Amino acid sequence: MNTTLAPTKTINSPPKVGFVSLGCPKAGSDAERILTQLRAEGYEISGSYEDADLVVVNTCGFIDSAVEESLDAIGEAIAKNGKVIVTGCLGAKSGVVEAAHPTVLAVTGPHALEEVMTAVHANLPKLHDPYVDLVPPQGVRLTPNHYAYLKISEGCNHKCSFCIIPSMRGDLVSRPIGDVMNEAENLVKAGVSEILVISQDTSAYGVDVKYRPGFWNGRPVKTRMTELASALGELGVWVRLHYVYPYPHVDEIIPMMADGIILPYLDVPFQHASPRILKAMKRPASSENNLARINAWRDICPDITIRSTFITGFPGETEDDFEMLLDFLQEAQLDRVGCFTYSAVDGATANKLDNHVPEALKKERLSRFMEVQEAISAAKLQKKVGSLQTVLVDEITEDDNGNAIAIGRTKADAPEIDGVVYLDDGVDLLPGDLVEVQITSADGHDLWGGPPNH
Ligand code: SF4
């Protein structure tokens, strides 16, 4: 099947896209989704190469003759129009396309609606229509204006025995890096000072697409955590990574933290330290030597803040396992830690494990755990007294006497889950301001401070 679509009426000169579709019904259905999205965004579909502002060629790569037909179609579009985006099955072999036609603007594989649209937006921006574009470019957000969560993927490829997310949300699906970066840029343009990268497993970003390169600002960027962190670092705002598992490639982003490209903050959910329990939990990267890794990270970036979460009373956890966890805490000297008692989730495979820990023992271990960690966290915060910290102001409120005080966070504190800094003079401050603060006191969780040399 070779379909070149008929032209539609022109209104206010909207941008025009030519569309050539080759191949089977599955390719046809991909084409329909792309065409629907193009029309929904106000693009016109042009029936001729000459009249189009750019051309999308939806290819087939099933047999040799289909590859040839697709390469010919791309060549014809380049000759007659010049601006060509390639998608479809032959796009999965981007090397073949680029070798034959090095001037193509972008190459995506099959089922790549978002990537095709990213490439179209990058090369042919859509018209702004105030009657259609009711949603601002940065989207509708639930967080305050100065920080935002940036979701980079859905689902998860792991099968942790206490978790049912993979069965609810499916396997990992990474968002195209071009879309993620465009969203991040729009957030920054809208005034966001801090981007919090979230997913179920940030270190796995791009595994599902084999780290395929996408396009951002006309240049190729790999769909991979390191490249994403580096690109986000170019936006000039705080970038904080959450849910990073301790795989060896995580070491690559620590120098970026040391160089101030992204925040020196790593949220690594270790969950336990006993190899036996980690194996029963089926945790990702469970065989890594986490202590050695943490020490290596601190050698490269001494200021790094490491946050983690743990579970006490997982089925089969013995006193020895638990003490191994306490020893780990003592040695790892983590900055911020959350801990929960194990609770069975409907449908989780851990429910079927033997030797469930009695509720009272789970709680007793939780309080022993927190006692150890609170002392570590408090000592770490005490060391900050007297230091200068950059603080991002989150809110202005009043103390008991009606004086304005500001509440903010240092680079070491994520919103909602970590501590805050109380600033005793908030009169001239606004949420989103970045201020230099001298820390004057600390408790086990929060800091207090004021202007330098206060
Ligand atoms: S807990 Fe494990 S299975 Fe669940 S989302 Fe996280 S990594 Fe995936």
Boltz pocket constraint, residues with backbone or C-beta under 6 A from the ligand:
constraints:
  - pocket:
      binder: B
      contacts: [[A, 156], [A, 157], [A, 158], [A, 159], [A, 160], [A, 163], [A, 164], [A, 165], [A, 166], [A, 200], [A, 201], [A, 282], [A, 284]]
      max_distance: 6.0
